[in-house]
Amino acid sequence: MSDQLLISAVKKLEIDDISLASCNVCKKDDFVPTFNKDVLNIQFINMLTGHSLGDINNNDDYVNVIIYHYMAGFRALPKDLPEDIASNEESLKKRILVEVKAEFNAIYFMKEELTEEEINVFGASNVGFNVWPYWREFASSISTRMRLPNFIIPFKRMREE
């Protein structure tokens, strides 16, 4: 069923733009990456955070759009934390050296109206893949500017159902 919904949604949508909507970069005051070349434990997060519907004026013709909101981020922690700290999120938060989060807007023209199911299936299946190259470039650029040790953002993978 969801394959048919996805096929239907893809036919009804045309990508228009992907843009950075907001970002937050925090570094622990006493962490100086230039002088600390220790290997870090890098953790990643990414998720669809919502969507909104609207219309835009395109050459005096209003076009219906859907804007998906997608968040991606990483945090750097010291390597080899004791298990009691590594398994406790509250303890981990106190050990974060760097945290970067970015929210992207992925805008699609709607050639036809979508059902709520189509909107949800497309958002869960496609939006992350469309945003991913922008996120990888952003994360790579910001981590280089912060002088963090080099790391690679992993491939965006399909969820196994």
Secondary structure, 3 states (H helix, E strand, C coil): CHHHHHHHHHHHEEEEEEEEEEEEEEECCCCCHHHCCCCEEEEEEEEEEEEEEEEEEECCEEEEEEEEEEEEEEEEEECCCCHHHHCCHHHHHCCCCEEEEEEEEEEEEECCCCCHHHHHHHHHHHHHHHHHHHHHHHHHHHHHHCCCCCCCCCCCCCCCC
